Structures are given as C-alpha cells and as structure tokens.
Amino acid sequence: MLKLCGFAVSNYYNKVKIALLEKGVPFEEELVWTSQKEDMLRRSPMGKVPFIETAHGNLSESSVINEYIEEAYPQTPLFPADPWQRAKVRELTNLLDMHLELQARRLYAGAFFGGTVSEEAKAEVRKELDKGVRALAGMAVFGPFIAGASLTYADCAAYVHLPLIAAASKWAYGADALAGIAGVRPYLAMMKARPHIQKVDADRKASLELMAQRNKA
Ligand SMILES: N[C@@H](CCC(=O)N[C@@H](CS)C(=O)NCC(=O)O)C(=O)O
C-alpha cells in the first residue's frame, strides 16, 4: 500500500493527504521529520516532506506526487478532463506554491516559531507577496472551488497554504495580505465543511500538540 511520509502539521504533507482522501486512495502514514541526515536523504533527496513510498520506490515534491496519484489512481479525478482546464489548475497550483507560499515561508520563523525576520526580508517578501496576491485575485474562480465548479489539486494547495499566508502576513505587516480578495474567507469556510478536510485538520491539531511536547523535551 502507498505510504505517505512526513508530519501532519506540514502544509505540503496535507496537500497530498487531502488528494488521497478525496480520491479514496488507500494509504498509510509514517511520521517522518525533515532532516539532512544520510538515512533521510536516501528516502527523500532534499530531506523534505512529504514523500511517498510506493512499490516502485520513493517520490518527493507534493505536486509531482499528486500528478502521480492522479495517473496511477484515475478514480474521482482531481484534474478536469479538458487539457486547457487542466493546465489552468496547474497554473493556479504553481502560483499558490511558488509565488505565495514560498514567499510567505520566509516570514514563518517570526510568525509561528518565536524567531525574528529582518525588516529588509519583510520588505522583500512584501514586494513578492503583493505580486502573487494580485495574480491570485485575477486567477481564483471561487466557483465555489478555487479553479471552478469541481474540487481540484489547486484546492489541495489553496486550502493548506492560504491560512498560513494570511497569518504570516498579518504578523509581519499588521494586515492580512489576502484580505482584499473577498472570496477567500467563504471559500475556506466551504472547504472546512468537507469531512476529509475535517480529518486533515484534526490530525494537524494532534500533530501540533505532539510537536509542542517534542520541543519541550
Ligand atoms: N516543494 C516541496 C516543498 C516541501 C517543503 O518545503 N516541506 C517542508 C515542510 S512543510 C520541509 O520539508 N522543510 C524542510 C526543509 O526545507 O529542509 C513540495 O512541494 O513538496
């Protein structure tokens, strides 16, 4: 059986987990922390999570994993059938990962882990986030899902990234960078009502408690 490795607080781990649950693909989970140690690098070449273990070997990078899952388990598709619409889902997913989350990530040390972020770094992130938010405002459909009428891989990314981007920007700039996009809040509330999302959120909460204990020890 396919094994999802990582930890349930990770947004990228949950991006894959939502896809597996929504598609009804059977999988097991193994708790793996990120590391640059040899044994981890043998399992995940960049030492990152998530990665999956399959009968063929291991695979890392959340979007690559989700594309593999879609091709290996075509039931309950999370990509539209039309090639153009599929490309638009990929475009939106890439925007969320690369131009929003990866930029906001530079703020996480301060926003979530009690660390600091220099004013220079905050200003650099702000510039990039502004561009990403402007792009998102033009590309997000909220119809009711982020790319249109059906749940897609873009939702798997949006649901896990948007709350972090909102919280991190609020911490850094005193205002949620996504506040100007009126569709975001109702969208997240709609997603939260889905049973599989509730499972992911409950596991995330339990994992947060585990991490807090681990940091105390
Ligand atoms: N591009 C990667 C990003 C994954 C990622 O950054 N995961 C974080 C945890 S949320 C991680 O492993 N961080 C440790 C590191 O960067 O070394 C993906 O899409 O899977």
The ligand as an ORCA input file, in Angstrom:
! r2SCAN-3c Opt
* xyz 0 1
  N       8.483     21.899     -2.896
  C       8.255     20.978     -1.810
  C       8.199     21.756     -0.516
  C       8.067     20.837      0.691
  C       8.530     21.538      1.954
  O       9.095     22.636      1.929
  N       8.285     20.870      3.075
  C       8.745     21.406      4.322
  C       7.789     21.008      5.438
  S       6.250     21.880      5.253
  C      10.107     20.793      4.611
  O      10.334     19.643      4.346
  N      11.032     21.623      5.135
  C      12.358     21.192      5.475
  C      13.392     21.730      4.535
  O      13.089     22.605      3.701
  O      14.537     21.283      4.638
  C       6.954     20.212     -2.048
  O       6.100     20.716     -2.796
  O       6.802     19.087     -1.526
*
